[in-house]
Amino acid sequence: MKLLKHLFDNNRRWVERIEQENPGFFERLSRGQSPQYLWIGCSDSRIPANEVVGLLPGELFVHRNVANLVIHTDMNLLSVLQYAVDVLQVKHIIVCGHYGCGGVIGAMKNESLGLIDNWLRFIKDIYQHNAELLEALPEDRRADRLCELNVIQQVANVCHTTVVQEAWRRDQELAVHGWIYDIRDGLLRDLDVCISGRDQLPHIYQLGVRID
């Protein structure tokens, strides 16, 4: 007996619906993918990346982890990034956080959560760097603002990678965006963070530029 038979049933119904709406869709999809976007988002089950932006399979390349972090030693993320930029030639990288993020809220506490404490340390660093700003806010606003600050920092981290720097150095069209999703109303919000060239970065991060 299959314990998850209902999921296979759901899958068949989904395939039937897609094929009714778009005959031959899966046959065309099997020939390859050419997404224009890479989505770096949170693992939270409440944010289905394709559905949030209304895109079909094949139109959005996705990487997800707890609290949508971009860590320079994370070979999983770096491999996804390199494939998206160098092979798929995506034109947009979207870092999307969300309000009510459990990783961000967990990082704000002094509780020990286990192995994940090592991962959340990166968010604690962002809090510490912005402590004066955050602690001037009402307590019920701090987590939301830290979610936003986390996205802004991860956009910077994407731009500092050798993958993105090399793309810009060869004049590849590539922009990195910072967005946030509100689970309370289902809407995306643009944090007005968009970087499309290394000249927009602090000089110390501009790889391949001679420092006089």
Disulfide bonds with the S-S distance in Angstrom:
none
